[in-house]
Amino acid sequence: MMKHDKNREKTPINTGDPLLKEAGEHEDALAAAQVAERRYQRIFENAVEGIYQTTPEGQFLTVNPALARMLGYGSPAELIENLNDISNQHP
């Protein structure tokens, strides 16, 4: 086991190091992406318009609460569970 030498001079961090700069930029970009995702989620959840995503085969991937209400369902999950082919089914 290595002992810590209290008298040893500490090496200063090289703030000009490109790797450290890149890591900081990555952290900033990640934080910005998380803020944008939360903002999008609030817009999606609180929109008065019906918003959805489907597969090319007509299966819902995501549905917002407004669309579920418009189609008479109690929740987005209930709509997704009951309508599994929007090209051939109508609410």
C-alpha positions in Angstrom: 0.0 0.0 0.0 1.3 3.4 -1.0 1.5 6.1 1.7 0.4 9.6 1.0 3.3 12.1 1.2 1.9 15.4 2.7 5.0 17.2 1.8 4.9 16.3 -1.9 4.2 19.2 -4.2 0.9 18.9 -5.9 0.9 19.1 -9.7 -1.5 21.8 -10.9 -4.2 20.8 -13.3 -3.4 21.9 -16.8 -6.6 23.8 -17.7 -5.3 24.2 -21.3 -5.4 20.4 -21.7 -7.5 19.7 -24.8 -9.0 16.5 -23.2 -10.1 18.4 -20.2 -11.6 21.1 -22.4 -13.4 18.5 -24.5 -14.7 16.7 -21.3 -16.1 20.1 -20.1 -17.7 20.8 -23.4 -19.3 17.3 -23.4 -20.7 17.9 -19.9 -22.2 21.2 -21.0 -23.7 19.7 -24.1 -25.2 16.8 -22.1 -26.7 19.3 -19.6 -28.2 21.4 -22.4 -29.7 18.2 -24.0 -31.3 17.2 -20.7 -32.8 20.7 -20.3 -34.2 20.6 -23.9 -35.6 17.1 -23.3 -37.4 18.2 -20.2 -38.8 21.2 -22.1 -40.0 19.0 -24.9 -41.6 16.6 -22.5 -43.5 19.4 -20.8 -44.7 20.7 -24.2 -45.8 17.2 -25.2 -47.6 16.5 -21.9 -49.4 19.8 -21.7 -50.3 20.5 -25.3 -54.0 21.0 -26.1 -53.4 19.4 -29.5 -53.2 15.7 -29.9 -49.6 14.6 -30.6 -48.4 11.1 -31.4 -45.7 9.0 -32.9 -46.4 5.8 -34.8 -44.4 3.1 -36.5 -44.7 2.7 -40.3 -47.1 -0.2 -39.6 -49.5 2.1 -37.8 -48.8 1.2 -34.1 -48.6 4.1 -31.6 -45.3 4.6 -30.0 -46.2 7.7 -28.0 -49.4 9.6 -27.4 -49.9 12.7 -25.4 -52.8 13.1 -22.9 -54.7 15.5 -25.1 -55.0 12.9 -27.9 -56.1 10.2 -25.4 -58.8 12.5 -24.1 -59.9 13.5 -27.6 -60.4 9.8 -28.5 -62.2 9.0 -25.3 -59.5 7.2 -23.4 -58.5 7.7 -19.8 -54.8 7.8 -20.5 -52.2 7.6 -23.2 -51.3 4.0 -22.1 -55.0 2.9 -22.5 -55.1 4.4 -26.0 -51.9 2.6 -27.0 -53.1 -0.6 -25.6 -56.5 -0.5 -27.4 -55.6 0.9 -30.7 -52.8 -1.1 -32.3 -53.3 -0.5 -36.0 -54.5 3.1 -36.7 -54.6 2.4 -40.4 -57.5 -0.1 -40.0 -59.1 0.9 -36.6 -61.0 3.9 -35.7 -61.9 5.0 -32.2 
